[in-house]
Amino acid sequence: MDQRLSLVTLGVQDLDRARAFYTALGWEPGPSPEHIVFFQAGGMVVALWERAALGVDSGIDLGEGEGEDTPGSGDGWGGINLGLNLTSAADVDEQMSQAHDVGATILRQPGNRYWGGYSGVFADPDGHVWEIAYNPYWSVSEDGLTLLGDGRG
């Protein structure tokens, strides 16, 4: 897997409150679709998304009262996803296959996404969740910088 980080998505309880907080800190929101806020943070992106929506999108079981603390369960998930953006869907398939081969738990198989890209999600052996994605609306430079696009995806 490429040794870099493209995106950190924070699952938040109240998107408007979180946006106001980060904006008050001096962070300037970039182009973003409805229901998510993207911030360009150097050569990577920080996103705010409603925690429940992030969990569902990531294949996390957010069921109440089950008490499990395993990869993919709501009790073991901290509401933060790490992301790696790549330059093609084929690269996503390759990276997901490699992660699976070395012991990752696949939470969502790679596939076309409603926002126009292609991605898959896995948990490492300690339950940390990664989304591996190709977003045709963002740019990934040769040296691995991920840059926001026009607000889609």
C-alpha positions, 0 to 999 in steps of 0.5 A, a space after each residue: 500500500 502507498 505509504 501516505 495519508 490523503 484524507 482524515 474523515 471525522 464523524 461528528 454529531 452535529 455537522 453545523 456545529 463542527 463546521 462553525 468550530 473549525 471555521 472559528 479556528 481559522 480553517 476555510 472550507 473548500 468546495 464540498 457537496 451537501 452534508 459533508 465539509 472538506 478542508 484542504 490541509 496542506 497536501 491532504 484533506 480533512 472532512 467532517 461528516 455526520 458520524 452515523 452516515 460515515 459509519 453506514 458508508 464504511 460498513 460499520 455495524 452501529 447497532 446498540 447493545 451488542 457489546 462487540 469490540 471487533 473491527 466493523 462494530 460500532 463499539 470498537 470504532 472511534 468515528 475516524 476514518 483514514 483515507 488513501 486516494 489513488 489515481 484509478 479504480 484499478 489501483 483501488 482494487 490492487 491496494 484492497 487486495 493487498 490489504 486483504 492478503 496481509 490480514 485486513 478485514 474487508 468492511 466494504 468491497 471496492 465498487 462504484 460509489 453514489 458520489 461518482 468515484 470508486 472505493 472500498 473500506 477495510 479495518 486493520 487488525 486493531 480495527 482502524 478503518 481505512 477507505 481506499 478511493 479513486 475520486 475523479 473530481 480530486 487530483 493526486 499529484 505525482 508526489 502524493 498530494 491530494 487536492 480538492 476539486 470542484 466540490 463534487 465527490 
